Amino acid sequence: MKKLITLSVMCLVAIAAVAKEYAQEQPDSIKTQELKEVVVNASYLTREDDHISAIPTKEQRKHAVSGYDLLRNLMIPGISVNRTTGSVTTSAGTATLYIDGREVDFREVQSLRPKDIARVEYFDIPTGKYAKDAAAINFVLRTLNNGGYTQLDAMQGLGYLNGDYNLISKYVVGNKSINLWAGYSLENPKSTLDETESFNFEDGILNRNNTYSNVGNRDSEEYVQASISNRGNKYIWMLRGGIAWTDSRNDVGNGIVNYWLTDAAFNDGDVVNLHSKNKTMRPSLYFFGMHTFSENKRLDYVADGYYSRNDFNRQYKDNDALYKSLVKEDYWYTKLNANYSWTLSHRNSLVFTFYEFLRVSDSDYSGTAAYNQNLRSSETILFVDYSQRLGRFFYDINPGLSFLTYRLKGMKSINHLTPRLQARAAYMIDRKQQLQFAFALGNTYPRINTINNVEQQIDPIIILKGNPDMDNSILLSPRLSYNLNLNKIALQAGVSYFYQNHSIISDYYIREGNLISTFRDDCIYHKPGADLSLTYKPSNALNINISGQWSEQLARGGVQHRNLSVFTGSATVNYYVGDFSFGAWVSTPTRDLVDSQIRRKTYWQYQLSAMWTHDHWAIEANANNLFLMHNRIIDELNTPSYSYKQTNWNRQYNQYATLKVAYTIDYGKKTSKSPSYEHNDSESAILK
């Protein structure tokens, strides 16, 4: 490990030295535009103290329909964008997304019009209100005051049932804005599963094979939202409310299950029917406010909450044996956040941050077993962030505390008080190069659906059981990275290490002829890694990005020791010509250690795309994994009491296509597009 880190640091220093010499020979990439005696400097990627400012080119902006499209077109080194799921990952971890400094979610970014985005800020050294994030991306919108628009977009999948349809309307008069959003989505990718399990009972090893074909995986969602906002010189506020419905169903009809003892033949096979349904109704309410007291003092705050009614119904039938899990849950969620920012006079700043999360779950279990489970949880987080620039050197320190208390029905309260610390430093070698160091000490708590005392028998052998006595996990993560921005080349390279103690994993043991599947917290997880991402722009018409990562994943402690070396890579090419754009993306197979236990192997992926944009119209066609019909995910688990190998084939993993059409009607003066809003999936304390 020491040799690896030493070698990586030497490589970074060598790259920096060569790049510095090369940079001195290159023409300046900054373009200058004069407007009424004001000189504006702008470039494709501009390095600031704590972030990279990306100004989209004409081609990148024109050939994008959503905020995710534009972010992917920018090809900022180190950022990976999945437009389908809205996942944005960086070398430092998952990025938190913002619009004008306000934290947002998938639908908000998905519905952004690229022409309304002035620039994108990538905080690879998050400071201030962003300091809690591994990385942050902020979409800065243009501010216009009159007019309105209505946009309709529809995406239809070919190859399996898949569609997403949305309506967005906005009208602005002076400082006030009124917005309406509505949408519906539906997908049902069929799948096939083959799983072999081994149960190590006292009287011998029992084996089981499950085969499910043409499994239905139907997910649908409907939502409607409305908001009113006001933008003043000193005070900005927004009030928003809405309601969403989700419905997820999995249906296995006439599956086959075989049981046999080791060295014995298969039995004739039982017929299995498995049906599960999860329905949620979720009204929500949100308020955002921002006070500007002076040029250097500002306060912003958020009150965000929802209520959800969650109905979970699972029925497993093995011949004449029937196992039911019926749960009705009332769930309340509230988030409060306040950030006070103070810019000082010596190129330094101070930010105070407060978070409060309140969760209440009341669940009634019926079916095979009957329980009433009540969970009340409160988490408070306080941060103080201080940043300072001294010449070419910049640093930020962000200490904090988190306090979690939760209580289950009939039990005493469980409390956790944990310190947090994030520290970051950067050195500007010259205008185009920067060295960065980051260190994070944090914590994470068990998921709320695991900390309960419920037991559910889900089939003739397995009983699910919660565990309310798990500790919180401590996370430790240092990282060293190098950044380079030239006229046509941008690069990010880094080495990192991730450590987690009290990592929550699944636990299995035998009790009275059943396998108990529960959770434990005595695992230690290590992950050293290295990454490289290079973007090359030989012209505005052709953009190329190549990325690669290596990691070594190690699990120790309360599980069998596991080691896994992982090498992955991806490449993206975009070409723009007139009203058309063409793109290609490819990703290598990956291996992963899921939940510190499960070895997962994936498959090759690629996508070919074409887009036409003109006036109010945009049409995009995507072909995914053409001619590939055998892609699958393979999961393997080995423990003393239980092991399995699962092969999962899904229509989403193989060839399919999508066609998206968007049409926008503008009325009045051109208006910056309002972001659509929709909560992430509702949380739930149901043990599933």
Buried (B, 14 or more C-beta within 10 A) or exposed (E): EEEBBEEBEEBBEEBBEEBBEEBEEEEEBEEEEEEEEEEEEEBBBBBEBBBBBBBBBEBBBBBBBBBBBBBBBBBBBBBBBEBBEBEBBBBBBEBBBBBBBBBBBBBBBBBBBBBBBBBBBBBBBBBBBBBBBBBBBBBBBEEEBEBBBBBBBBBBBEBBBBBBBBBBBBBBEEEEBBBBBBBBBBBBBBBBBBBBBBBBBEEEEBBBBBBBBEBBBBBBBBBBBBBEBEBEEEEBBBBBBBEBBBBBBBBBBEBBBBBBEEEEEEEEEBEBBBBBBBBBBBEBBBBBBBBBEEEEEBBBBBBBBBBBBBBBBBBBBBEEEEBBBBBBBBBBBBBBBBBBBBBEEEEBBBBBBBBBBBBBBBBBBEBBBEBEBBBBBBBBBBBBBBBBBEEEEBBBBBBBEBEBBBBBBEEEEBEBEBEBBBBBBBBBBEEBBBBBBBBBBBBBBBEBBBBBBBBBBBBBBBBBBBBBEBBBBBBBBBBBBBBBBBBEBBBBBBBBBBBBBBBBBBBBBBEEEBBBBBBBBBBBBBBBBBBBBBBBBEEEBBBBBBBBBBBBBBBBBBBEEBEBEBEBBBBBBBBBEEBEBBBBBBBBEBBBBEBBBBBBBBBEBBBBBEBBBEEEEBBBBBBBBEEBEEBBBBBBBBBEBBBBBBBBBBBBBBBBBBEBBBBBEEEEEEBBBBBBBBBEBBBBBBBE
